Amino acid sequence: MVASLNAILAAHKLTQAEAARLLGVNQPKVSALKGYKLEGFSVERLMHFATALEHDVVIEVQAPPPAAGRGSRGQVFVRGVVAKGAARVMVVGTA
């Protein structure tokens, strides 16, 4: 998710100060985000950043495929797509 956020920021060619204003944080927080120093960043906060940057966050929960069999543990997949100025972060989890 952070990789997608950093790609969005890079695509918008924002300075850290401009990004901080958009995200509602100070510049050192943007620097930490860009440096993948994620202490203090919850998933909820990262999702807020994505929506502040006018992007969607999609979370989908689904059953595992029949081939997985009963009792198999679910998996969590995170995909970030940045194309033509738009990004979508999709977290897919099964349990």
Order of alpha helices (4+ residues) and beta strands (2+ residues): alpha-alpha-alpha-alpha-beta-beta-beta
